[in-house]
């Protein structure tokens, strides 16, 4: 009976290890995707400045509204 118990314990430890390895692999894959997604910046957003800018064509539009 001792041999049977030893086999059962080894099998349980093996299955626990497989489960932990699967969780660790999934966690690493998700962490890699999150890091890659946050690092990407579209080129057109990087070159555009944020905020309001009053350019000549905007100024001419405002002038047409006042008349």
C-alpha positions as CSV (number, residue, x, y, z in Angstrom):
1,X,0.0,0.0,0.0
2,X,2.9,2.3,0.6
3,X,3.9,2.1,-3.1
4,X,0.4,3.1,-4.1
5,X,0.4,6.1,-1.8
6,X,3.8,7.2,-3.1
7,X,2.5,7.0,-6.8
8,X,-0.6,9.0,-5.9
9,X,1.4,11.7,-4.3
10,X,3.8,11.9,-7.2
11,X,0.9,12.1,-9.6
12,X,-0.7,14.9,-7.6
13,X,2.5,16.9,-7.5
14,X,3.0,16.5,-11.2
15,X,-0.6,17.7,-11.9
16,X,-0.2,20.6,-9.5
17,X,3.0,21.6,-11.3
18,X,1.3,21.4,-14.7
19,X,-1.5,23.6,-13.5
20,X,1.0,26.2,-12.0
21,X,3.0,26.2,-15.2
22,X,-0.1,26.8,-17.3
23,X,-1.1,29.8,-15.1
24,X,2.4,31.2,-15.2
25,X,2.5,30.9,-19.0
26,X,-0.8,32.6,-19.5
27,X,0.2,35.4,-17.1
28,X,3.4,36.0,-19.0
29,X,1.7,36.0,-22.3
30,X,-0.9,38.6,-21.1
31,X,1.8,40.7,-19.5
32,X,3.7,40.8,-22.8
33,X,0.6,41.8,-24.8
34,X,-0.2,44.6,-22.4
35,X,3.3,46.0,-22.5
36,X,3.4,45.8,-26.3
37,X,0.0,47.5,-26.6
38,X,1.0,50.4,-24.4
39,X,4.3,51.0,-26.3
40,X,2.6,51.5,-29.7
41,X,1.9,55.1,-30.7
42,X,0.5,56.0,-34.1
43,X,2.8,58.2,-36.1
44,X,0.1,60.8,-36.9
45,X,-0.7,61.3,-33.2
46,X,3.0,61.7,-32.3
47,X,3.4,64.5,-34.9
48,X,0.2,66.4,-34.1
49,X,0.3,68.9,-31.3
50,X,-2.5,68.8,-28.8
51,X,-4.8,71.8,-28.0
52,X,-6.3,74.6,-30.0
53,X,-4.3,76.5,-32.5
54,X,-5.6,79.6,-34.2
55,X,-4.3,79.4,-37.7
56,X,-4.8,81.9,-40.6
57,X,-7.7,79.9,-42.1
58,X,-9.4,79.7,-38.7
59,X,-8.9,83.4,-38.2
60,X,-10.5,84.1,-41.7
61,X,-13.5,81.9,-40.8
62,X,-14.0,83.9,-37.5
63,X,-13.9,87.1,-39.5
64,X,-16.7,85.9,-41.8
65,X,-18.8,85.2,-38.8
66,X,-18.5,88.7,-37.5
67,X,-19.8,90.4,-40.7
